[in-house]
Amino acid sequence: MALTINTNISSIIAQRSLNSATTNLNTSLERMSTGYKINHAKDNAAGYSIASMWETQLGSLDVAADNAATGSDLLTTAEQSYGLLSDHLQRIRDLTEQAANGTYASASLKAIQSEIEARLDEITRVALNSEFNGIKLMAYQSDGVPAGVGITLSGINLQVGLYAEENSVINLDVSLFTSATISGLFSKIAKAGTPSDSTTPATLDEMIEQASNGKYGNLEAAVTADETDNLLNRVFAAACSSLVYDADTGEYSLASDSDTHFGAKEMLGFLDAAIDDISSRVTRIGAAQNRVESAITALDVQSQNLTSSLSTLRDTDVAEESSNYIQSQILQQASATLLATANQTPSIALNLV
C-alpha cells in the first residue's frame, strides 16, 4: 500500500469501525433501558407490525373480558330478582293452599287476601323496577313490544370476542327478560282444568274471568297500566283466597256462594305454572352464566398466551443484550485508540524528507 498524506485509508477504516461500534452500543443501551428489542420499525419491520397487531388484540381482549364480567353481573342481578319473586309466589301458594282448606270464615279469608294482594303488588313493583345499567330486566312484553330500555326482539348480545362474527357473541334470549308482573306471569298460562302440558294458552281476560267468576269488571276501563295491574292483583288475590272481587262495587264475596265455583283450589295450578316459569328462567340464566364464565376463562387463556408471544417477539433478553453492550463498548474503545494511531500514520512521510 502506498504511503499518502491526503488520503488516510487506515483512519477511514478505524472511523467506520468506531461508528459501527458506537451505533451498536447505543442500540444495546436503548434496548436495555426500554426493555424492548423492537423500539422502531427499522429494528424489525415485520416484527413491529405483528407486535402492533398483538397489542391491539390484547387491549380488545381486556375489554371483551370486562364485557363478559358485566354480562355476568347483569345475569346475577336478574337471578336474584327472580329469587325474590319466587319467594313471594311460594308464600302466595302456601296461603292459597291454606285458603283452599275450607275451614276459614270470610274474615279469615279476607286476612289471607290482604297478604296475598300485598305480595302480588310487591311482585309487580320488583318486576317493574328491576334493572341493570338502565336496562329493564323484567319488562319485555310478550307481544314483542319492548317496554324496557335496551332489550330488543333479539335479546341482549354480549360481545365477548374480538371480531364481528357470531362466535364472538353470547346471546341472552329475550325470553329471559319477559314481563314478570302479574299480567306477564299469568297471561299465557294454560286454562284451568286442561292438562299441564296443554299447548292451548288462556288469554289474560279468560284467566281473570275464571279467577273472578266473571265479576272482575272490564279491564279496558282502566286508564293506565298501573290501574290494570292493581285491578288484576285484587281479582287474583281474591280468587287465591276463595273470594270473588266485584270491580263494580269493590265488594268481596265467598267463591263458594258463586254459581260457577272457582276458588283457591283451582288457583293452585296457575301459581304452580308461574313458579315453574320463573324456575325455568332462572335455570336458563344459570346456563347463560356458565357460558359467560367459560368465555371469561377462555379470554384469560388467550390473553396469557398472546402476552407470552408478544414478550418473545418484543422484549429484550437482558443477558444477551448486556453481552452485546460490553462487546460494543470494547470495540468502541479499541476503535478510538486505533483511530488515534491511524491519524498519525501520514506523519511518517516527514521522516523521508
C-alpha positions in Angstrom: 0.0 0.0 0.0 1.3 3.4 -1.0 2.2 6.0 1.7 -0.1 9.0 1.1 -0.8 12.2 3.0 -4.1 13.4 1.6 -5.9 10.1 1.9 -5.6 8.1 5.1 -7.3 4.7 4.5 -6.4 3.4 7.9 -8.1 6.3 9.5 -11.2 5.8 7.4 -11.4 2.1 8.3 -11.0 3.0 12.0 -13.7 5.7 11.8 -16.1 3.2 10.2 -15.4 0.7 12.9 -15.8 3.3 15.6 -19.1 4.5 14.1 -20.4 0.9 13.9 -19.4 0.1 17.5 -21.0 3.4 18.7 -24.2 2.6 16.8 -24.4 -0.9 18.3 -23.6 0.4 21.7 -26.4 3.0 21.5 -28.8 0.3 20.3 -27.9 -2.0 23.1 -28.3 0.8 25.6 -31.7 1.7 24.2 -32.9 -1.9 24.3 -31.8 -2.4 27.9 -33.2 0.9 29.1 -36.6 0.4 27.4 -36.8 -3.3 27.9 -37.8 -3.8 24.2 -35.7 -5.1 21.4 -38.1 -3.6 18.9 -38.3 0.1 19.5 -38.6 1.3 15.9 -39.9 -0.2 12.7 -36.3 -0.3 11.4 -35.3 -2.7 14.2 -37.6 -5.4 12.8 -40.2 -4.2 10.3 -42.2 -7.4 10.2 -41.9 -7.9 14.0 -43.0 -4.3 14.6 -46.2 -4.8 12.5 -47.0 -8.1 14.3 -46.4 -6.6 17.7 -48.7 -3.6 17.0 -51.4 -6.0 15.9 -51.0 -8.2 19.0 -51.1 -5.1 21.3 -54.4 -4.1 19.7 -55.8 -7.6 20.3 -54.6 -7.6 23.9 -56.5 -4.4 24.5 -59.6 -5.8 22.9 -59.3 -9.0 24.9 -59.3 -6.9 28.1 -62.4 -5.1 27.0 -64.1 -8.4 26.0 -63.3 -9.8 29.4 -64.9 -6.7 31.0 -67.9 -7.1 28.8 -68.3 -10.7 29.9 -67.9 -9.8 33.5 -70.5 -7.1 33.2 -72.9 -9.5 31.4 -72.4 -11.9 34.4 -73.3 -9.1 36.8 -76.5 -8.4 34.7 -77.4 -12.1 34.9 -76.7 -12.2 38.6 -79.0 -9.2 39.2 -81.8 -10.8 37.2 -81.3 -14.1 39.0 -81.5 -12.5 42.4 -84.6 -10.5 41.4 -86.3 -13.7 40.2 -85.4 -15.2 43.5 -87.4 -12.5 45.3 -90.4 -13.2 43.0 -90.1 -16.9 43.6 -90.2 -16.4 47.4 -93.3 -14.2 47.1 -95.1 -16.7 44.8 -94.2 -19.6 47.1 -95.7 -17.7 50.1 -98.8 -16.9 48.0 -99.1 -20.6 47.1 -98.9 -21.5 50.8 -101.6 -19.0 51.6 -103.7 -20.3 48.7 -103.3 -23.8 49.9 -104.4 -22.7 53.4 -107.5 -20.9 52.0 -108.5 -23.9 50.0 -108.9 -25.9 53.2 -112.5 -24.8 53.7 -112.2 -24.3 57.4 -112.0 -20.5 57.3 -114.8 -17.9 57.5 -114.9 -14.8 55.4 -113.0 -12.7 57.9 -110.1 -15.1 57.9 -110.1 -15.4 54.1 -110.1 -11.6 53.9 -107.0 -11.5 56.1 -105.3 -14.1 53.7 -106.5 -12.0 50.8 -104.8 -8.9 52.2 -101.4 -10.5 52.5 -101.7 -12.1 49.1 -102.6 -8.8 47.5 -99.7 -7.1 49.2 -97.3 -9.7 47.9 -98.8 -9.5 44.4 -98.3 -5.7 44.5 -94.6 -6.3 45.5 -94.1 -8.8 42.7 -95.3 -6.2 40.2 -93.1 -3.5 41.8 -90.0 -5.6 41.8 -90.6 -6.7 38.2 -91.0 -3.1 37.0 -88.1 -1.7 38.9 -85.5 -4.5 38.4 -82.9 -3.0 36.1 -79.2 -3.1 35.3 -77.4 0.0 33.9 -80.8 1.3 32.7 -81.9 -2.0 31.2 -85.2 -3.2 32.5 -84.7 -6.9 33.2 -88.3 -8.0 33.6 -90.3 -5.6 31.4 -90.3 -7.1 27.9 -93.9 -7.6 26.8 -94.8 -11.0 25.4 -96.4 -9.4 22.4 -93.0 -8.3 21.2 -93.3 -4.7 22.1 -90.3 -3.6 24.3 -91.4 -1.9 27.4 -87.9 -1.5 28.8 -84.7 0.2 27.5 -82.0 -1.9 26.0 -84.0 -5.0 25.1 -85.0 -5.9 21.5 -86.5 -8.9 19.8 -83.1 -10.5 19.6 -82.5 -10.1 23.3 -79.2 -8.8 24.6 -75.9 -9.6 22.9 -72.7 -9.8 25.0 -69.6 -9.0 22.9 -67.1 -11.5 24.3 -64.8 -11.9 21.3 -62.6 -9.8 19.1 -64.5 -9.9 15.9 -67.9 -9.1 14.4 -68.9 -12.7 14.0 -71.4 -15.0 15.6 -68.8 -16.9 17.6 -67.7 -13.6 19.3 -71.2 -13.0 20.8 -73.2 -14.7 23.5 -76.9 -14.0 23.0 -79.2 -13.7 26.0 -82.6 -14.6 24.7 -85.4 -12.1 25.1 -87.5 -14.7 27.0 -85.2 -14.3 30.0 -86.5 -10.7 30.3 -90.2 -11.2 29.6 -92.5 -9.2 31.8 -92.7 -10.7 35.3 -95.6 -8.6 36.5 -98.8 -10.5 37.4 -100.2 -9.9 34.0 -96.9 -11.0 32.4 -96.6 -14.2 34.5 -100.1 -15.3 34.1 -101.1 -14.1 30.6 -100.1 -17.4 28.9 -100.9 -20.0 31.5 -103.0 -22.9 30.3 -106.7 -22.9 31.1 -107.7 -24.4 34.4 -108.8 -28.0 34.0 -106.6 -28.6 31.0 -103.5 -30.9 31.2 -100.3 -29.3 32.4 -98.7 -29.9 29.1 -101.6 -28.3 27.1 -100.5 -26.1 24.2 -103.7 -24.1 24.4 -102.9 -21.0 26.4 -105.5 -18.9 28.2 -105.7 -15.3 27.4 -105.4 -12.8 30.2 -109.1 -11.9 30.1 -110.0 -15.6 30.1 -107.8 -16.2 33.1 -109.2 -13.3 35.0 -112.8 -14.3 34.2 -112.1 -17.8 35.6 -110.4 -16.4 38.6 -113.2 -14.0 39.4 -116.2 -15.9 38.2 -116.9 -13.2 35.6 -117.3 -10.4 38.1 -114.0 -8.7 37.6 -115.4 -5.8 35.5 -113.9 -4.5 32.3 -110.1 -4.1 32.3 -110.3 -1.9 29.3 -112.0 0.7 31.6 -108.7 1.0 33.4 -107.0 4.1 32.1 -103.4 3.2 32.8 -101.3 0.1 33.1 -100.9 0.7 36.8 -104.7 0.7 37.2 -104.9 -2.5 35.2 -102.2 -4.2 37.4 -103.9 -3.0 40.5 -107.3 -4.4 39.4 -105.8 -7.6 38.3 -103.9 -8.0 41.6 -107.2 -7.6 43.6 -109.0 -10.1 41.4 -106.2 -12.6 41.7 -105.7 -12.2 45.4 -109.4 -12.7 46.0 -109.5 -15.9 43.9 -106.5 -17.3 45.7 -108.3 -16.6 49.0 -111.5 -18.3 47.8 -113.2 -14.9 47.5 -114.6 -13.1 44.5 -113.8 -9.4 43.9 -116.5 -7.4 42.2 -114.8 -4.5 40.4 -118.1 -2.6 40.0 -118.9 -2.4 43.7 -115.4 -3.1 45.3 -117.0 -5.8 47.4 -115.8 -9.3 48.2 -118.0 -12.4 48.4 -117.3 -16.1 49.1 -116.4 -18.0 45.9 -118.4 -21.0 47.3 -121.5 -18.8 47.0 -121.0 -18.3 43.3 -122.8 -20.4 40.7 -119.5 -21.2 39.0 -117.2 -22.1 41.9 -113.6 -21.1 41.1 -111.6 -20.6 44.3 -108.2 -21.2 45.9 -108.0 -24.8 44.9 -108.3 -24.0 41.3 -105.8 -21.2 41.6 -103.0 -23.6 42.7 -102.5 -24.6 39.1 -102.0 -21.0 38.0 -99.5 -20.4 40.8 -97.6 -23.6 40.0 -97.3 -22.6 36.4 -96.0 -19.2 37.4 -93.4 -20.7 39.8 -92.3 -23.1 37.1 -92.0 -20.2 34.6 -89.7 -18.3 37.0 -87.7 -21.5 37.8 -87.3 -22.1 34.0 -86.0 -18.6 33.6 -83.5 -18.9 36.4 -82.3 -22.2 35.0 -81.6 -20.6 31.7 -79.9 -17.7 33.4 -77.7 -20.2 35.2 -76.8 -21.9 31.9 -76.0 -18.5 30.4 -73.8 -17.6 33.3 -71.9 -20.8 32.8 -71.3 -19.8 29.2 -70.2 -16.3 30.2 -67.8 -17.7 32.9 -66.4 -20.1 30.3 -65.9 -17.1 27.9 -64.0 -15.2 30.7 -61.7 -18.2 31.3 -61.1 -18.6 27.5 -60.3 -14.9 27.2 -57.8 -15.1 30.1 -56.1 -18.1 28.5 -56.0 -16.3 25.1 -54.7 -13.1 26.7 -52.0 -15.0 28.6 -50.8 -16.9 25.5 -50.8 -13.7 23.4 -48.9 -11.8 26.0 -46.3 -14.6 26.1 -45.9 -14.5 22.3 -45.6 -10.7 22.4 -42.9 -10.9 25.1 -41.0 -13.4 23.0 -41.2 -11.2 19.9 -40.6 -7.8 21.5 -39.0 -8.0 25.0 -35.2 -7.6 25.4 -33.2 -10.6 26.5 -31.2 -8.6 29.0 -28.5 -11.2 29.4 -27.8 -11.3 25.7 -28.1 -7.6 25.2 -25.7 -6.8 28.1 -23.1 -9.0 26.4 -23.6 -7.1 23.2 -23.3 -3.9 25.1 -19.9 -4.9 26.6 -18.7 -6.1 23.2 -19.7 -2.9 21.5 -18.1 -0.8 24.3 -14.8 -2.7 24.0 -14.9 -2.3 20.2 -15.6 1.4 20.6 -12.7 1.9 22.9 -10.4 -0.2 20.6 -11.5 1.7 17.5 -11.0 5.0 19.2 -7.4 4.0 20.2 -6.6 2.7 16.7 -8.1 5.8 15.1 -5.8 8.0 17.1 -2.9 5.8 15.9 -4.1 5.8 12.3 -4.4 9.6 12.3 -0.7 9.8 13.0 0.3 7.5 10.1 0.7 10.2 7.4 3.3 11.9 9.7 5.7 9.1 8.8 6.2 10.9 5.5 8.1 13.6 7.3 10.9 11.1 8.1 11.5 10.8 4.3 12.3 14.5 3.8 
